[in-house]
């Protein structure tokens, strides 16, 4: 009677000690007892192709202003970085992190696949295998599955979204949480426990090959998160999260990280970057998106406090946008883009990568920023040096990972 | 078994391609046959929003084949009168784009209207208490102002009709807001119209989606409308599309879902909603007459409008050929040139389709190797639509998408090819493509029986239908669907939602499903009336009770794990506990069994 076993397990949990705890929980209790705090990698996906040239602006390029007559950011309004590049003014939230040396940018990065389809390009970047559609798992999940220290918390891989994104799909169970407060089953009535236990048993025993593992991961996570009280969470150090998609995701993620529930990799996404029309310049649609983006990351970093040293955060977007503005004061789908890396181990305050230039013969297909750093080289460096995964060919199959190509934005 | 065999015999006698196909499908392995009951369940699960009480009997009475033919010809299905009643309070469903723009304006007019409403609301808050005190006794006033929303709504409903209307009209926002999902739809809509008029359009549309799915007798047409809207997805929160989306679904999508694909494609291409969503309304030839004139009077160096590639790309990638359909970046630009001048007449007033030759690129174009000669005007775009609508790549892409939604997450290639060849031979007749799909052995293959994971919309609607619940206000249901990961009409990218069922499985989504299942069975969802005891039909105690509810909700025995868990839960509760049927129904609706169709 396996069903009975589940019931026993749950009713016993309250009464007995660690001997009756599920294996992972025993391990994580043990891990924290010996001070085994884990490294954490946070990936942020800007869906819709952010306009990298108006994010980290190459204001030293004459043609930037020539090709973008109405959407270029005026020099005077930029937050200067190094005499050639400047932040969009709406990224004021990121500037202090840059000045403190925690934040770096990598320009002219991207996927070598020529597609300008949002859908395909996101897929390729999330799977980590440009051009290969048959890949059915994500690079971040593979990075975890290669970690010999496997089988820990059910919260090793967390997506702050309604569904598990491609980036986190794969062998290691991943949990999708879009709202921590709603992450409980059975309500508050007298029969809540019976309902929760019944559903747990039902899914645990099901023959259903898709729903059974989903149920198991969910109930393990539920058990672990029972003690959290998300409604009363107070961000530390005066951090103020914007009350928008990314701010809410990162706020909940900070809570999970600080609660030591075993998060090792996390994913959050933020949409609304596909500015074909009226993109705006120092103000406007892109500015609004960037303000949310920068302020949310700033709040997350501030809130993390001393946990900053455990965390690296990396941002990406499926491709960049045309160098020239289109007929509607917007931009169409392009090629290379900019990525950000933030973390205690980051040697920040610098724009990494070779700048390919914006004159017409320097452009990709005579219209887009060319790629000089493959996004997989950026992610490989993070996975290798931050997470300590050595088998990089397993994370990015078919890609020649060569540490000599690393941009060395992380301290070795 | 005897009964099934008899029916089976009757069926083959009825003859026709369908029966033959089913026989063929079942020939190889006798053990893998769907019996006649399972065939009905399969048809209802795939071609409707879920099985409601009486559906199986209806199909048995008509015969499966006749029922399918009826669903393929929705004009032959007598519509449920409850649907018209339910939709009656949703006035914006029947408005033209121009009327929408007039009633729910954008720009300065909208700003003024909002300010007026806000001022009125502030004034109301102060006047309301006095007004209410004049209408009600102190006890009545306490009754409608305190306690949980459900009780408060019951208090309001118990007032005499005249007083009730006066009270609803006098309620200030602070008292009215929590009542929203509990109020009957007509009253709730009046409250919203008074307090936040801009919300009305979206509320009407979302509510209508759920009401149609729950109540319509033309189930297949409605499921297809959902499929095709999602295929030609637009986003309700993109500015003008807030108003244009309702006429878009009504006029461009629904009338064509069983018609010719080229008509559907053209209807979307000419719709202001799609033109606005994918920016084509602003895509112009920078050297067109109108732009040359504009430059002549503009400040030197001021940018003039030009080509926008957004629609040119998505019409090929997502709507017709598919991403591997053999087009290039050059084709994207050429298609965009063909559609220059397809724009919107007075977007904030009339919001009608308008071809403006003065914005059009008059040069020759080369689209997918076909020359479109210079000087074609609006015919350039029409030619592109014909090229795309009749391409073999389109036939395959569309067939694949349909098969993925209706048959299997990984549709069998033979099925897709068969559908694609019907598509090409029938000039893209979508009814015939559907018929080919349904008549194919793969549709009836036992491998795919109850094999698709329900989307959130499917899960919620099928649960409401299975319980035979009444929906007096679907607003909370639309919120539940959003919490499971599928906010209706609010998928921002043009890809729409996935047709792959398994894509909906996630921790957050699963938790939302389990909680909804219990709340619905317990009759705790505002605006929905559930009577589980009626469904249990007299059975009050185990084991008859579980069996009744399995049959009523799953139309067959539950899986072993679901059954044994529920039996165990029942055993731990006092027998004949008043809440027993409710608990069982909730567990069944949340079970893995019910998450599949």
Interface residues (C-beta under 8 A of the other chain):
Chain A: X3 X4 X7 X47 X48 X69 X70 X114 X115 X116 X117 X118 X119 X120 X159 X161 X162 X163 X164 X175 X176 X177 X178 X179 X182 X183 X184 X185 X186 X187 X191 X194 X195 X198 X199 X201 X202 X203 X204 X205 X206 X207 X208 X210 X211 X212 X214 X215 X217 X218 X221 X222 X271 X272 X274 X276 X277 X325 X326 X327 X328 X329 X330 X332 X333 X365
Chain B: X279 X282 X283 X284 X286 X301 X302 X303 X304 X305 X306 X307 X308 X309 X310 X313 X317 X318 X323 X329 X332 X453 X483 X484 X485 X492 X493 X495 X502 X503 X504 X505 X506 X507 X508 X509 X510 X511 X512 X514 X515 X518 X519 X559 X560 X561 X562 X564 X565 X566 X568 X569 X572 X573 X579 X583 X586 X587 X590 X591 X592 X595 X596
